C-alpha cells in the first residue's frame, strides 16, 4: 500500500467513526470517501460531521455535494488561470511589447 493509499484509508476510517458516532452505518464512509476523492476532502467532511452533528442522511449528502462542488469550482478557476497565463505568454512571444520612447510619449 502506498503512502497516499494509507492516507486515504486513514481518512476514510476516521469518517466511518464519525458516521458511527452519529448513528449512521460505518460502511457509508466508503461511498462518501469515493465521491469526495481526496484525504483532504474526506477530512473536511469528517470535521463537518463532528461540528454540525447532522441528524439525517440528506443533510450529510448535501454537505458532501457542496464540498465536491467547491473543489470542482477551485479546479475550474485554476485551469482558467493557467490558460490565461499561457495565452498571455504566447501573445507576448508573437507580439513583443516594446515601451514607447520619450519622443513618442510627448506627441
N, CA, C and O atoms as a GROMACS GRO file, in nm:
protein
  428
    1UNK      N    1   0.084  -0.117   0.000
    1UNK     CA    2   0.000   0.000   0.000
    1UNK      C    3   0.089   0.125   0.000
    1UNK      O    4   0.183   0.135   0.080
    2UNK      N    5   0.060   0.220  -0.090
    2UNK     CA    6   0.141   0.342  -0.098
    2UNK      C    7   0.104   0.436   0.017
    2UNK      O    8   0.004   0.417   0.086
    3UNK      N    9   0.187   0.538   0.035
    3UNK     CA   10   0.159   0.637   0.139
    3UNK      C   11   0.026   0.708   0.113
    3UNK      O   12  -0.051   0.733   0.206
    4UNK      N   13  -0.001   0.738  -0.013
    4UNK     CA   14  -0.126   0.806  -0.048
    4UNK      C   15  -0.247   0.716  -0.018
    4UNK      O   16  -0.349   0.764   0.032
    5UNK      N   17  -0.234   0.589  -0.047
    5UNK     CA   18  -0.343   0.495  -0.016
    5UNK      C   19  -0.364   0.482   0.135
    5UNK      O   20  -0.477   0.469   0.182
    6UNK      N   21  -0.254   0.487   0.210
    6UNK     CA   22  -0.265   0.481   0.356
    6UNK      C   23  -0.337   0.604   0.410
    6UNK      O   24  -0.421   0.593   0.499
    7UNK      N   25  -0.303   0.722   0.356
    7UNK     CA   26  -0.369   0.846   0.397
    7UNK      C   27  -0.519   0.839   0.367
    7UNK      O   28  -0.602   0.875   0.450
    8UNK      N   29  -0.551   0.791   0.246
    8UNK     CA   30  -0.691   0.781   0.206
    8UNK      C   31  -0.767   0.685   0.298
    8UNK      O   32  -0.876   0.716   0.344
    9UNK      N   33  -0.707   0.570   0.325
    9UNK     CA   34  -0.771   0.470   0.412
    9UNK      C   35  -0.788   0.524   0.554
    9UNK      O   36  -0.892   0.502   0.616
   10UNK      N   37  -0.687   0.593   0.605
   10UNK     CA   38  -0.697   0.650   0.739
   10UNK      C   39  -0.811   0.751   0.746
   10UNK      O   40  -0.891   0.749   0.839
   11UNK      N   41  -0.818   0.839   0.647
   11UNK     CA   42  -0.923   0.941   0.643
   11UNK      C   43  -1.060   0.877   0.630
   11UNK      O   44  -1.155   0.920   0.696
   12UNK      N   45  -1.072   0.774   0.547
   12UNK     CA   46  -1.199   0.703   0.531
   12UNK      C   47  -1.241   0.639   0.664
   12UNK      O   48  -1.358   0.644   0.702
   13UNK      N   49  -1.145   0.580   0.735
   13UNK     CA   50  -1.176   0.518   0.864
   13UNK      C   51  -1.222   0.622   0.967
   13UNK      O   52  -1.312   0.596   1.046
   14UNK      N   53  -1.158   0.738   0.966
   14UNK     CA   54  -1.200   0.846   1.056
   14UNK      C   55  -1.342   0.891   1.023
   14UNK      O   56  -1.422   0.917   1.113
   15UNK      N   57  -1.372   0.898   0.894
   15UNK     CA   58  -1.507   0.933   0.851
   15UNK      C   59  -1.607   0.828   0.899
   15UNK      O   60  -1.717   0.862   0.944
   16UNK      N   61  -1.570   0.702   0.888
   16UNK     CA   62  -1.656   0.593   0.935
   16UNK      C   63  -1.684   0.603   1.084
   16UNK      O   64  -1.797   0.579   1.128
   17UNK      N   65  -1.583   0.638   1.161
   17UNK     CA   66  -1.602   0.653   1.305
   17UNK      C   67  -1.695   0.770   1.336
   17UNK      O   68  -1.779   0.762   1.426
   18UNK      N   69  -1.679   0.879   1.262
   18UNK     CA   70  -1.767   0.995   1.282
   18UNK      C   71  -1.911   0.959   1.248
   18UNK      O   72  -2.004   0.994   1.322
   19UNK      N   73  -1.930   0.887   1.138
   19UNK     CA   74  -2.065   0.845   1.100
   19UNK      C   75  -2.125   0.753   1.206
   19UNK      O   76  -2.241   0.769   1.244
   20UNK      N   77  -2.046   0.658   1.252
   20UNK     CA   78  -2.094   0.564   1.356
   20UNK      C   79  -2.134   0.637   1.483
   20UNK      O   80  -2.234   0.602   1.547
   21UNK      N   81  -2.057   0.738   1.520
   21UNK     CA   82  -2.087   0.812   1.643
   21UNK      C   83  -2.220   0.886   1.632
   21UNK      O   84  -2.281   0.921   1.734
   22UNK      N   85  -2.265   0.910   1.509
   22UNK     CA   86  -2.393   0.979   1.487
   22UNK      C   87  -2.508   0.881   1.461
   22UNK      O   88  -2.622   0.923   1.440
   23UNK      N   89  -2.476   0.751   1.462
   23UNK     CA   90  -2.579   0.651   1.442
   23UNK      C   91  -2.599   0.606   1.298
   23UNK      O   92  -2.696   0.537   1.267
   24UNK      N   93  -2.509   0.646   1.210
   24UNK     CA   94  -2.517   0.605   1.070
   24UNK      C   95  -2.426   0.484   1.048
   24UNK      O   96  -2.333   0.462   1.126
   25UNK      N   97  -2.451   0.407   0.942
   25UNK     CA   98  -2.366   0.290   0.916
   25UNK      C   99  -2.222   0.329   0.884
   25UNK      O  100  -2.197   0.422   0.807
   26UNK      N  101  -2.129   0.259   0.945
   26UNK     CA  102  -1.986   0.281   0.922
   26UNK      C  103  -1.953   0.266   0.774
   26UNK      O  104  -1.869   0.339   0.721
   27UNK      N  105  -2.019   0.172   0.708
   27UNK     CA  106  -1.992   0.141   0.567
   27UNK      C  107  -2.023   0.258   0.474
   27UNK      O  108  -1.972   0.263   0.362
   28UNK      N  109  -2.106   0.350   0.518
   28UNK     CA  110  -2.138   0.468   0.438
   28UNK      C  111  -2.012   0.550   0.409
   28UNK      O  112  -2.005   0.622   0.309
   29UNK      N  113  -1.914   0.539   0.497
   29UNK     CA  114  -1.789   0.613   0.480
   29UNK      C  115  -1.720   0.579   0.348
   29UNK      O  116  -1.663   0.668   0.285
   30UNK      N  117  -1.725   0.454   0.307
   30UNK     CA  118  -1.660   0.414   0.182
   30UNK      C  119  -1.722   0.485   0.063
   30UNK      O  120  -1.650   0.533  -0.025
   31UNK      N  121  -1.854   0.490   0.059
   31UNK     CA  122  -1.924   0.556  -0.051
   31UNK      C  123  -1.895   0.706  -0.053
   31UNK      O  124  -1.865   0.763  -0.158
   32UNK      N  125  -1.904   0.770   0.065
   32UNK     CA  126  -1.876   0.913   0.072
   32UNK      C  127  -1.730   0.943   0.035
   32UNK      O  128  -1.704   1.038  -0.039
   33UNK      N  129  -1.638   0.863   0.085
   33UNK     CA  130  -1.495   0.885   0.058
   33UNK      C  131  -1.465   0.873  -0.090
   33UNK      O  132  -1.387   0.952  -0.144
   34UNK      N  133  -1.524   0.776  -0.156
   34UNK     CA  134  -1.501   0.760  -0.300
   34UNK      C  135  -1.551   0.882  -0.376
   34UNK      O  136  -1.486   0.927  -0.470
   35UNK      N  137  -1.665   0.934  -0.336
   35UNK     CA  138  -1.719   1.052  -0.403
   35UNK      C  139  -1.634   1.176  -0.375
   35UNK      O  140  -1.610   1.256  -0.464
   36UNK      N  141  -1.589   1.191  -0.252
   36UNK     CA  142  -1.508   1.307  -0.215
   36UNK      C  143  -1.371   1.303  -0.282
   36UNK      O  144  -1.320   1.406  -0.327
   37UNK      N  145  -1.312   1.185  -0.287
   37UNK     CA  146  -1.193   1.165  -0.368
   37UNK      C  147  -1.057   1.186  -0.306
   37UNK      O  148  -0.963   1.116  -0.344
   38UNK      N  149  -1.042   1.275  -0.212
   38UNK     CA  150  -0.908   1.300  -0.157
   38UNK      C  151  -0.914   1.299  -0.004
   38UNK      O  152  -1.018   1.328   0.055
   39UNK      N  153  -0.802   1.267   0.059
   39UNK     CA  154  -0.799   1.268   0.206
   39UNK      C  155  -0.838   1.404   0.264
   39UNK      O  156  -0.906   1.411   0.367
   40UNK      N  157  -0.796   1.512   0.198
   40UNK     CA  158  -0.828   1.646   0.248
   40UNK      C  159  -0.979   1.669   0.247
   40UNK      O  160  -1.035   1.723   0.343
   41UNK      N  161  -1.046   1.630   0.139
   41UNK     CA  162  -1.192   1.646   0.130
   41UNK      C  163  -1.262   1.555   0.231
   41UNK      O  164  -1.361   1.595   0.292
   42UNK      N  165  -1.211   1.435   0.247
   42UNK     CA  166  -1.270   1.340   0.343
   42UNK      C  167  -1.256   1.396   0.485
   42UNK      O  168  -1.350   1.389   0.564
   43UNK      N  169  -1.139   1.451   0.516
   43UNK     CA  170  -1.117   1.510   0.648
   43UNK      C  171  -1.210   1.629   0.671
   43UNK      O  172  -1.259   1.650   0.782
   44UNK      N  173  -1.234   1.705   0.567
   44UNK     CA  174  -1.325   1.818   0.577
   44UNK      C  175  -1.467   1.770   0.610
   44UNK      O  176  -1.537   1.829   0.692
   45UNK      N  177  -1.507   1.661   0.545
   45UNK     CA  178  -1.640   1.604   0.571
   45UNK      C  179  -1.648   1.552   0.715
   45UNK      O  180  -1.749   1.570   0.783
   46UNK      N  181  -1.542   1.487   0.759
   46UNK     CA  182  -1.538   1.436   0.896
   46UNK      C  183  -1.551   1.549   0.996
   46UNK      O  184  -1.626   1.539   1.094
   47UNK      N  185  -1.479   1.656   0.972
   47UNK     CA  186  -1.486   1.773   1.060
   47UNK      C  187  -1.629   1.829   1.064
   47UNK      O  188  -1.681   1.864   1.170
   48UNK      N  189  -1.691   1.836   0.947
   48UNK     CA  190  -1.829   1.884   0.941
   48UNK      C  191  -1.920   1.796   1.028
   48UNK      O  192  -2.004   1.847   1.102
   49UNK      N  193  -1.904   1.664   1.016
   49UNK     CA  194  -1.990   1.573   1.093
   49UNK      C  195  -1.976   1.595   1.243
   49UNK      O  196  -2.076   1.596   1.315
   50UNK      N  197  -1.853   1.613   1.289
   50UNK     CA  198  -1.832   1.633   1.432
   50UNK      C  199  -1.886   1.769   1.478
   50UNK      O  200  -1.935   1.781   1.591
   51UNK      N  201  -1.876   1.871   1.393
   51UNK     CA  202  -1.920   2.005   1.433
   51UNK      C  203  -2.070   2.024   1.419
   51UNK      O  204  -2.135   2.076   1.510
   52UNK      N  205  -2.128   1.982   1.306
   52UNK     CA  206  -2.270   2.006   1.279
   52UNK      C  207  -2.361   1.899   1.339
   52UNK      O  208  -2.476   1.926   1.372
   53UNK      N  209  -2.308   1.779   1.354
   53UNK     CA  210  -2.384   1.667   1.408
   53UNK      C  211  -2.520   1.652   1.339
   53UNK      O  212  -2.624   1.655   1.405
   54UNK      N  213  -2.520   1.635   1.205
   54UNK     CA  214  -2.646   1.623   1.132
   54UNK      C  215  -2.725   1.500   1.176
   54UNK      O  216  -2.668   1.399   1.218
   55UNK      N  217  -2.856   1.511   1.166
   55UNK     CA  218  -2.943   1.404   1.212
   55UNK      C  219  -3.000   1.318   1.100
   55UNK      O  220  -3.059   1.213   1.127
   56UNK      N  221  -2.984   1.361   0.974
   56UNK     CA  222  -3.039   1.280   0.866
   56UNK      C  223  -2.940   1.268   0.750
   56UNK      O  224  -2.848   1.348   0.734
   57UNK      N  225  -2.961   1.166   0.673
   57UNK     CA  226  -2.871   1.133   0.562
   57UNK      C  227  -2.871   1.242   0.455
   57UNK      O  228  -2.768   1.270   0.394
   58UNK      N  229  -2.986   1.304   0.432
   58UNK     CA  230  -2.995   1.408   0.329
   58UNK      C  231  -2.901   1.525   0.359
   58UNK      O  232  -2.839   1.580   0.267
   59UNK      N  233  -2.891   1.563   0.484
   59UNK     CA  234  -2.802   1.672   0.523
   59UNK      C  235  -2.657   1.634   0.500
   59UNK      O  236  -2.577   1.717   0.456
   60UNK      N  237  -2.623   1.511   0.528
   60UNK     CA  238  -2.486   1.463   0.505
   60UNK      C  239  -2.455   1.464   0.356
   60UNK      O  240  -2.348   1.511   0.315
   61UNK      N  241  -2.546   1.414   0.275
   61UNK     CA  242  -2.524   1.411   0.130
   61UNK      C  243  -2.516   1.553   0.074
   61UNK      O  244  -2.433   1.580  -0.013
   62UNK      N  245  -2.599   1.644   0.123
   62UNK     CA  246  -2.593   1.783   0.078
   62UNK      C  247  -2.456   1.843   0.104
   62UNK      O  248  -2.399   1.912   0.019
   63UNK      N  249  -2.402   1.817   0.223
   63UNK     CA  250  -2.269   1.872   0.256
   63UNK      C  251  -2.162   1.808   0.168
   63UNK      O  252  -2.071   1.878   0.122
   64UNK      N  253  -2.171   1.677   0.144
   64UNK     CA  254  -2.075   1.611   0.057
   64UNK      C  255  -2.078   1.673  -0.082
   64UNK      O  256  -1.973   1.698  -0.142
   65UNK      N  257  -2.198   1.697  -0.135
   65UNK     CA  258  -2.211   1.757  -0.267
   65UNK      C  259  -2.156   1.900  -0.269
   65UNK      O  260  -2.094   1.942  -0.367
   66UNK      N  261  -2.177   1.975  -0.161
   66UNK     CA  262  -2.123   2.111  -0.152
   66UNK      C  263  -1.971   2.109  -0.152
   66UNK      O  264  -1.908   2.192  -0.218
   67UNK      N  265  -1.912   2.017  -0.079
   67UNK     CA  266  -1.766   2.005  -0.078
   67UNK      C  267  -1.715   1.970  -0.218
   67UNK      O  268  -1.618   2.028  -0.265
   68UNK      N  269  -1.781   1.875  -0.283
   68UNK     CA  270  -1.740   1.835  -0.419
   68UNK      C  271  -1.751   1.952  -0.516
   68UNK      O  272  -1.663   1.970  -0.601
   69UNK      N  273  -1.856   2.032  -0.504
   69UNK     CA  274  -1.875   2.147  -0.594
   69UNK      C  275  -1.769   2.253  -0.569
   69UNK      O  276  -1.719   2.314  -0.664
   70UNK      N  277  -1.735   2.277  -0.443
   70UNK     CA  278  -1.629   2.375  -0.414
   70UNK      C  279  -1.496   2.331  -0.472
   70UNK      O  280  -1.420   2.414  -0.524
   71UNK      N  281  -1.467   2.204  -0.465
   71UNK     CA  282  -1.343   2.151  -0.523
   71UNK      C  283  -1.345   2.167  -0.674
   71UNK      O  284  -1.246   2.208  -0.735
   72UNK      N  285  -1.459   2.134  -0.736
   72UNK     CA  286  -1.471   2.148  -0.882
   72UNK      C  287  -1.457   2.295  -0.925
   72UNK      O  288  -1.392   2.324  -1.026
   73UNK      N  289  -1.515   2.386  -0.849
   73UNK     CA  290  -1.504   2.529  -0.880
   73UNK      C  291  -1.359   2.575  -0.868
   73UNK      O  292  -1.311   2.652  -0.951
   74UNK      N  293  -1.290   2.528  -0.766
   74UNK     CA  294  -1.148   2.563  -0.748
   74UNK      C  295  -1.066   2.513  -0.866
   74UNK      O  296  -0.980   2.584  -0.918
   75UNK      N  297  -1.093   2.390  -0.909
   75UNK     CA  298  -1.020   2.333  -1.023
   75UNK      C  299  -1.047   2.412  -1.151
   75UNK      O  300  -0.956   2.437  -1.229
   76UNK      N  301  -1.174   2.452  -1.172
   76UNK     CA  302  -1.207   2.533  -1.291
   76UNK      C  303  -1.133   2.666  -1.286
   76UNK      O  304  -1.082   2.712  -1.388
   77UNK      N  305  -1.128   2.727  -1.169
   77UNK     CA  306  -1.060   2.855  -1.154
   77UNK      C  307  -0.911   2.840  -1.186
   77UNK      O  308  -0.854   2.921  -1.260
   78UNK      N  309  -0.848   2.738  -1.130
   78UNK     CA  310  -0.705   2.716  -1.154
   78UNK      C  311  -0.678   2.688  -1.302
   78UNK      O  312  -0.580   2.736  -1.358
   79UNK      N  313  -0.765   2.610  -1.364
   79UNK     CA  314  -0.750   2.579  -1.506
   79UNK      C  315  -0.762   2.706  -1.590
   79UNK      O  316  -0.685   2.726  -1.684
   80UNK      N  317  -0.856   2.790  -1.555
   80UNK     CA  318  -0.874   2.917  -1.626
   80UNK      C  319  -0.754   3.008  -1.608
   80UNK      O  320  -0.710   3.073  -1.703
   81UNK      N  321  -0.702   3.013  -1.487
   81UNK     CA  322  -0.583   3.096  -1.461
   81UNK      C  323  -0.464   3.048  -1.542
   81UNK      O  324  -0.389   3.129  -1.597
   82UNK      N  325  -0.445   2.916  -1.549
   82UNK     CA  326  -0.334   2.861  -1.627
   82UNK      C  327  -0.350   2.889  -1.775
   82UNK      O  328  -0.254   2.925  -1.844
   83UNK      N  329  -0.472   2.874  -1.825
   83UNK     CA  330  -0.498   2.901  -1.967
   83UNK      C  331  -0.475   3.048  -1.998
   83UNK      O  332  -0.418   3.082  -2.102
   84UNK      N  333  -0.517   3.134  -1.910
   84UNK     CA  334  -0.499   3.278  -1.929
   84UNK      C  335  -0.350   3.314  -1.928
   84UNK      O  336  -0.304   3.391  -2.012
   85UNK      N  337  -0.277   3.258  -1.833
   85UNK     CA  338  -0.132   3.284  -1.826
   85UNK      C  339  -0.063   3.237  -1.954
   85UNK      O  340   0.024   3.306  -2.007
   86UNK      N  341  -0.100   3.120  -2.002
   86UNK     CA  342  -0.040   3.067  -2.125
   86UNK      C  343  -0.075   3.153  -2.245
   86UNK      O  344   0.010   3.176  -2.332
   87UNK      N  345  -0.198   3.202  -2.251
   87UNK     CA  346  -0.240   3.290  -2.360
   87UNK      C  347  -0.151   3.414  -2.364
   87UNK      O  348  -0.101   3.452  -2.470
   88UNK      N  349  -0.132   3.478  -2.248
   88UNK     CA  350  -0.051   3.600  -2.244
   88UNK      C  351   0.095   3.570  -2.276
   88UNK      O  352   0.162   3.654  -2.337
   89UNK      N  353   0.146   3.455  -2.237
   89UNK     CA  354   0.282   3.416  -2.275
   89UNK      C  355   0.294   3.406  -2.427
   89UNK      O  356   0.387   3.460  -2.487
   90UNK      N  357   0.199   3.337  -2.487
   90UNK     CA  358   0.202   3.320  -2.633
   90UNK      C  359   0.186   3.455  -2.704
   90UNK      O  360   0.256   3.482  -2.801
   91UNK      N  361   0.096   3.538  -2.654
   91UNK     CA  362   0.075   3.670  -2.716
   91UNK      C  363   0.202   3.753  -2.709
   91UNK      O  364   0.239   3.819  -2.806
   92UNK      N  365   0.269   3.749  -2.595
   92UNK     CA  366   0.392   3.827  -2.580
   92UNK      C  367   0.506   3.772  -2.665
   92UNK      O  368   0.595   3.847  -2.705
   93UNK      N  369   0.504   3.640  -2.694
   93UNK     CA  370   0.605   3.583  -2.783
   93UNK      C  371   0.581   3.628  -2.927
   93UNK      O  372   0.676   3.655  -3.001
   94UNK      N  373   0.455   3.635  -2.966
   94UNK     CA  374   0.422   3.674  -3.104
   94UNK      C  375   0.429   3.824  -3.122
   94UNK      O  376   0.481   3.872  -3.223
   95UNK      N  377   0.379   3.898  -3.025
   95UNK     CA  378   0.378   4.045  -3.032
   95UNK      C  379   0.453   4.101  -2.913
   95UNK      O  380   0.391   4.144  -2.816
   96UNK      N  381   0.585   4.101  -2.920
   96UNK     CA  382   0.662   4.150  -2.806
   96UNK      C  383   0.628   4.297  -2.776
   96UNK      O  384   0.615   4.380  -2.866
   97UNK      N  385   0.614   4.324  -2.652
   97UNK     CA  386   0.582   4.459  -2.609
   97UNK      C  387   0.709   4.542  -2.606
   97UNK      O  388   0.810   4.501  -2.549
   98UNK      N  389   0.702   4.658  -2.668
   98UNK     CA  390   0.817   4.748  -2.666
   98UNK      C  391   0.771   4.880  -2.608
   98UNK      O  392   0.675   4.940  -2.656
   99UNK      N  393   0.838   4.926  -2.504
   99UNK     CA  394   0.796   5.053  -2.445
   99UNK      C  395   0.819   5.167  -2.542
   99UNK      O  396   0.912   5.166  -2.623
  100UNK      N  397   0.732   5.266  -2.533
  100UNK     CA  398   0.744   5.382  -2.621
  100UNK      C  399   0.862   5.467  -2.574
  100UNK      O  400   0.890   5.476  -2.455
  101UNK      N  401   0.929   5.530  -2.670
  101UNK     CA  402   1.040   5.617  -2.633
  101UNK      C  403   0.984   5.749  -2.582
  101UNK      O  404   0.865   5.777  -2.599
  102UNK      N  405   1.068   5.830  -2.520
  102UNK     CA  406   1.024   5.960  -2.466
  102UNK      C  407   0.971   6.049  -2.578
  102UNK      O  408   0.877   6.126  -2.557
  103UNK      N  409   1.030   6.040  -2.699
  103UNK     CA  410   0.986   6.122  -2.811
  103UNK      C  411   0.840   6.087  -2.849
  103UNK      O  412   0.763   6.176  -2.885
  104UNK      N  413   0.805   5.959  -2.840
  104UNK     CA  414   0.670   5.915  -2.880
  104UNK      C  415   0.566   5.956  -2.776
  104UNK      O  416   0.450   5.976  -2.810
  105UNK      N  417   0.605   5.966  -2.652
  105UNK     CA  418   0.508   5.999  -2.547
  105UNK      C  419   0.478   6.148  -2.543
  105UNK      O  420   0.375   6.188  -2.489
  106UNK      N  421   0.566   6.233  -2.598
  106UNK     CA  422   0.546   6.377  -2.597
  106UNK      C  423   0.441   6.422  -2.699
  106UNK      O  424   0.389   6.533  -2.688
  107UNK      N  425   0.410   6.340  -2.796
  107UNK     CA  426   0.317   6.380  -2.902
  107UNK      C  427   0.176   6.392  -2.855
  107UNK      O  428   0.087   6.425  -2.934
   0.00000   0.00000   0.00000
